[in-house]
């Protein structure tokens, strides 16, 4: 993955008054059934809209081909996520070194899409890193502008540099950042999160504290860990990138299932950050957001599709779950 701004592709959409309302959906991860259910439910609120997907479209879920077909059926606009980049790279690597050189869940995805690899390769290769447009609220809100800018990315931006100068790695993978120099606070560095290890370790710790699995529905759920996992060495001065974002753009993003549905606002209540990854493939929800309405719509996952402990896609039947 390149760590440069030179390859960044930002697609400009028409202004809010010149297009259909947007419905922006968090990380789908191959959950085609839930995506269709979510679109049906969203149409009960708004009959016509432009579907937008924030990336991580095909991997870690049971039906990547179904997602690809829905993207075409709904004429969805998509941006690139880190797993989309990884899928593209895996296809390249599989050609040179064979499938056995890839992680098991990537092999599973490539097997599921085996008749569509060329189409998916070309599709993922052409995805932009970000979308830019404006939002005109559907009704007047006290203290809100009549129209304000919006940027859609997969993971995050450098709030000091702006989206056009944010490195590709940060756009695709950012959760945490830190200051290069805590005194000058002039440049932000990306902090790798060790995400899977963190989530497994937290699940294991809570299970040990409680002595039994947490009842379903009491908190966001994840597969019961079967192996011990230690997170990377923590960085004490790290923080989430959006802590520094104070507008005026509304930044809509996915990628952070651990954080879940997230909304940060100005003092007027006008949103400036909305996070939409709610862990559908982990058995939680798939979430979409109408920026013109400032309202979210969710559907529950039918089951857990990705076993985080084994790092594999669960293709059939129920999967054990544990809340964290």
C-alpha positions, 0 to 999 in steps of 0.5 A: 500500500502506497503511503503518498498523496500522489495517487489519491482519487477524489470523485466530485459528486453534484451538489445536493440540490442537483442529485438524488438524496444519498444513502451511505452504507457502512462496510458490507463485507460480502453480506449481500442479503443484509444489503438488500434488506437495508435498501428495502428498509431505507426505501420505506423512508425515502423512495428514491436515493443514490446508494453509496458504499464506503468500501470493504465490499467483498471480503470476510463475508459469505456472498461477495458475488451477490454484493457485486450484483447488487452494486450493479442492480442499484447503480451504487457508487463505491469507494475503496476500502483497505480490504478492497485494496487487499483483494486487488493485491491478493489477485495479483499475488495469486497469479504469481505465487498461487492461492496457498500463499494467501491467508485462508479467508482471502483464499475463501473469497477468491474461491467464492468469486472464481468466475468473476475475478477479472470483473472484480479486479477491474472494478476494485482497481477503478474505485476512488479513495473519496467522494466530495459533495454538499449536503442540503438538509431536508428541513431547516435546522436552527444554527445549521447552514443551508448547505455544507460540504461533505466528504466520504472516505473509508477510514479517515482523513488527516484533519490537519492536511485535509483529504487531498493531502491525506496519504493513501494508507491513512484514507484506507486504514486510519483509526488512531493517529499521534503527533510526530512532535507533541510540542509543535503538533504540526504533523500527524502520524498513522498508528497501526492498531493491531485491530484483530488482536485488540478485539480478541484480547478484549473479548477474552478479558471480558469473558474471564471477568464475567466467568460466562458468555455475555447474554446476546443483545446486551452489547455489540457481539463478536465470535467467542475467542478460541485462542489467546491474542495479544495486541501490539504494544500500545501507543500511550499518546494515540487518539482517534483521528476525528478528535481533531476534526471540527468541520466545516466538512461532514466526514462520513466513514466506515472501517471502525467496527469496534467504535460502531455507529458514531456521530460527532456534532458542532454545538448547533447539533450539525454533524461533522463526523458520522461513522457507519461500520457496525460489524455486520459480518461479525453478527451485529448490524449493517447501517446506512445513513441519509445525510440530507435527513441526518438519520441512520437506518439499520438491519440486523445480521442474520448470523455471524459470518466471520470467525474472528478467532480463526480468521475465516469466513463461516459459510454455513450455519450459526457461529458462536458469539461473545459481546465485547 
